[in-house]
Amino acid sequence: MHSSLVRALVSVALLWNALSASSTRRYPEDNHPFELTIYRDAHSLKCSYHTFRRAQTFRGLPEGGYSDISLTRSGDERLQFISHDPEALRQHAWSLCGVQDRGVGQDLSEAVLQATSDTFELDTGSWLSSVHGVPDLANLSYPPLQVEPLIISGSSDNRVDLVFFSDGYLREEKAKFLEDATRLANDISGNQTFDTVKPLLNFWAAFSPSNESGIGTGGKPKDTPFGLYRDGTELRGVYYSKPDAARAACFALGDRCDYPILMGNDPFYGGLGGEFTVITPSLANGALVLRHELGHSIIDVGEEYDGGYAYFGVNAAHDLSVPWTHWLSNFSHTHGTDNIRVERSVMPMQAYAWTMLNTTEPWSVRFNSSGRYPRHLVRFSLSGLPDEDDLSVVIDGNRLPWSPRPDIGVDRWHYDIHRSESLAEGEHELSFTLENGNREGIAQLCSAEILEFGDETEFIADSGYYGVFPTFSEKNKTSYRPTNEDCLMRQVTTPNFCKVCIEGLWLSLLRRVDLIDDLRLGCQWELDTESPDKPSPVGKWKRTLELDLIPLAQFRAGGSATQESYAITWVKDGHILENFTNRTSLEVDDEDALGHYTISVRFTTTEVRMDRDGLLHSEWRHAVRSTCGEALKKIQ
């Protein structure tokens, strides 16, 4: 090989390494706003502690920023502010946690305002901590964490990250924890629920050994990192007693912890939503509870089942101005395009009994019916009852057939008995009687409900039908939901979200994830193969731009998704480069490469019909200001 050719190839390699190592991934300050979070007492309004840091991508951030206030389980307020303007956050911090003495406050405020935005993170932390006694969450203690990846789709700075934290797992039970976490992550992200949005997610496991195995009961936590416990022995909520440790642990993981999941080492039903998603690895219920609670957290929606108190979000309406009109089935508009029909249904009885059953006295409830509905449903949930003969369910003296889930054991499960007959006008009685005395102490009636429906023309119960279905709160107030029983926010035993919630899931995730992962620059030497014997190699430089997209649509692992597509447009100096439409790479002659480039990416999926904030569209800009040849001269 000619020495001149060798030198040329070495130069190409050097230039390629120099340029390919760089990318136009926008600097954090360009697309990562600031985030201020403050915890304070809801009554005294005294601030307990705070955090301040760069947030992950927040697309569609309003000019005035984003704010949210919520109550923690302990009753404290959690105030969150996100803004590109650190000075605005400084003022929020001052107004919420500043001293009240105006003279002192004036001096301190002026001193703080002298700080530059670049040092805001340090100044705000030290200012709040030293002047107002408001500690930084980063300084709170948390258990040791052994973090392992479970399912990783990309860099955490452009993904939504879910972390399983262990509680009640001994040091020697680490393998069990990892097995439980892996099973649940695979369960909710494979083939259903979060399957289509999986490329936007990362799953992690963070192990902290406990001194005692299991979770507490009777309101007493065990010696565990986050102190998970049940109020009694009922298979219901699982609560945490060490929220500060959980907050600090999540904060310590930075971008790797967007949604913390506290998993208690217990084989039975239980969980909690809110600031932390709390679950158990129950084989029958663990994934069901996890899906449901993450629906609350990620999509930011309330309940769809009856007897609750929080009905809000994309899946709830309190009048007929429903936010899912673009999903309504054709038959929803039976009275013309301007009128939406409410499916005819009523709830004459609903109770969360949470009662231990015995053989001496049945649990019973009386309720009234108008007698005007031709169909009704008896719905209940039980635990500690693995056999049909263990329990009799009776309505108005008639024993109802029920069959426990075959593998349920003593865990909790939900049952529906549909009856195609009308309840007569007047009073009725529903009772549950324990028939097997050996089940006393574990047999429990968790909940019971009666629903009445109009006929098939008045209430369309078909799966896949989207309309306006009444939901009844704990005070029997009516709100509306999109489907009968198609959503796991309605029925925890349903494995999927309805289309309305799936759309909300996409939009919530794409607010925090950019469709474009990266834009990489490079140079490529194109050798003239027709003149290999010339003393100096003949060829020319090519400028390359390589686009890395979130692996959706045609870039999904395992093949293209037929109901998704990416549309990619390259523009240089205002002119569309038609030859590169829908391509992820661009290659132009070096001398023609200088200019301003705009790359527009639009994602389309049948799971999103309305995108008001343009979250399914991403646009990056980059200026090429030097040629490959000029760059080569600089490194030689």
Summary of the structure (lengths in Angstrom):
residues: 636
radius of gyration: 29.7
end to end distance: 21.4
largest distance: 104.7
contacts: 2021
relative contact order: 0.11
helix: 25%
strand: 31%
